[in-house]
Amino acid sequence: MNLILWRHAEAEPGTPDLARNLTGKGKRQASAMAAWLTPFLPKGARILVSPANRTRQTADALGLSYELCKEVAPDADAQGILHACGWPGADESDDTVVVVGHQPALGQTAALLMTQSAAEWSMKKGAVWWLSNRVKEGAFEVIIKAAMSPDLLRVK
């Protein structure tokens, strides 16, 4: 299974939290990341998006349909995200799930998958972490396929 964790792009401050929109820079970050990610996404990738405006606007940059998912909302936790995704999926599965969500849950999810323990990993706004799983020599492994930040895409 492929699990792509995408933190929402830069958002305006304010309340209520779920109504916050992307800034101009955030819109550029989302667009650049979507342009980088789109060629790698398989047809039929499942996209789970927090109900917050800023995550929906980030996901809109892909131009693909998605599911609003309360399990990836701002108050999400790693176990809830993994359950919503169906991680680890079937053996040898090529399923791909994209989660457009928030910190700290996305960083916690990556830490849990990579180290099998809880940790607070930081993830930049607009960044993507692409994880995958496999069985190698009889052992289950989680691997990092890609990690991309808007900074590396030269978004200003």
C-alpha positions in Angstrom: 0.0 0.0 0.0 1.1 3.5 -0.7 0.2 6.2 1.9 0.8 9.8 0.9 0.6 12.3 3.8 0.1 15.8 2.5 0.0 18.7 5.1 -2.3 21.5 4.0 -0.5 24.5 2.5 0.0 27.9 4.3 -3.3 29.2 5.7 -4.6 32.5 7.0 -4.8 32.9 10.8 -8.3 33.2 12.4 -11.3 31.6 13.7 -13.3 29.5 13.4 -10.4 27.1 12.7 -12.3 25.0 10.1 -13.1 28.1 8.0 -9.5 29.3 7.6 -8.5 29.7 3.9 -5.2 29.4 2.2 -3.0 32.5 1.7 -1.8 33.5 -1.7 1.5 31.7 -0.9 -0.5 28.6 0.3 -2.4 28.5 -3.1 1.0 28.6 -4.9 2.3 25.8 -2.6 -0.7 23.6 -3.2 -0.5 24.2 -7.0 3.2 23.4 -7.2 2.9 20.3 -5.0 -0.1 19.0 -7.0 1.8 19.5 -10.2 4.7 17.5 -8.8 2.5 14.8 -7.3 0.0 14.3 -10.1 2.2 12.4 -12.6 3.0 9.8 -9.9 -0.5 9.2 -8.7 -2.1 6.0 -10.0 -5.6 6.1 -11.4 -8.0 5.2 -8.7 -6.0 6.7 -5.9 -8.2 7.3 -2.9 -8.0 10.9 -1.5 -9.1 11.5 2.1 -9.4 15.2 3.0 -10.1 16.9 6.3 -13.3 19.0 6.3 -11.3 22.2 7.0 -11.4 24.8 4.2 -7.5 24.9 4.0 -7.2 21.2 3.4 -10.0 21.2 0.8 -8.3 24.1 -1.0 -5.0 22.2 -0.9 -6.6 19.0 -2.3 -8.6 21.1 -5.0 -5.2 21.8 -6.6 -5.1 18.1 -7.7 -8.3 18.6 -9.8 -9.5 15.1 -8.6 -12.5 14.0 -6.6 -11.9 13.3 -2.9 -13.7 12.2 0.2 -14.2 14.5 3.2 -13.1 12.5 6.2 -13.5 13.6 9.8 -10.9 11.0 10.9 -8.2 13.4 9.4 -9.7 16.6 10.8 -7.5 18.9 12.9 -8.1 16.9 16.1 -7.1 13.6 14.4 -4.7 11.1 15.7 -2.3 8.6 14.0 -4.4 5.5 14.8 -7.6 7.2 13.4 -5.8 8.2 10.2 -4.4 4.7 9.7 -7.8 3.2 10.3 -9.5 5.5 7.8 -6.8 4.6 5.2 -7.1 0.9 5.8 -3.4 0.6 6.5 -1.5 -1.6 5.9 -3.8 -2.9 3.2 -3.7 -6.3 1.6 -0.4 -8.0 1.0 1.4 -6.8 -2.1 -1.3 -4.2 -2.6 -0.7 -1.3 -5.0 -3.5 0.7 -3.4 -2.7 4.3 -2.9 -4.3 6.6 -0.4 -3.6 10.3 -0.2 -4.4 12.0 3.2 -4.6 15.8 3.1 -4.6 16.8 6.8 -2.9 18.6 9.6 -0.1 18.6 12.2 0.6 17.1 14.6 -1.3 14.1 13.4 0.5 13.6 10.1 3.9 13.8 11.7 2.7 11.4 14.4 1.4 9.0 11.8 4.8 9.0 9.9 6.7 8.5 13.2 4.5 5.6 14.2 4.9 3.8 10.9 8.6 4.4 10.6 9.6 3.6 14.2 6.6 1.7 15.7 6.5 4.1 18.5 4.8 7.5 19.2 6.8 10.6 18.4 6.2 14.2 17.5 7.7 14.6 14.0 7.4 18.0 12.3 6.1 18.4 8.8 6.3 21.6 6.8 3.2 23.3 5.5 2.4 22.0 2.0 4.8 19.1 2.2 4.2 15.5 1.1 5.6 12.3 2.6 5.1 9.2 0.6 5.3 5.9 2.5 4.8 2.4 1.3 4.9 -1.0 2.9 6.2 -4.4 1.7 7.3 -7.8 2.9 10.9 -8.5 2.3 12.5 -11.7 3.4 9.5 -12.5 5.5 9.6 -9.2 7.4 7.1 -6.3 7.1 8.8 -3.0 6.3 7.7 0.6 5.9 9.8 2.6 3.4 9.9 6.2 2.4 9.3 6.5 -1.3 9.5 10.3 -1.4 9.5 13.4 0.8 8.9 16.8 -0.9 8.6 20.3 0.5 7.3 23.4 -1.3 10.7 25.0 -0.6 12.3 22.4 -2.9 9.8 23.3 -5.6 10.9 26.9 -5.2 7.6 28.3 -4.1 7.8 31.8 -2.8 
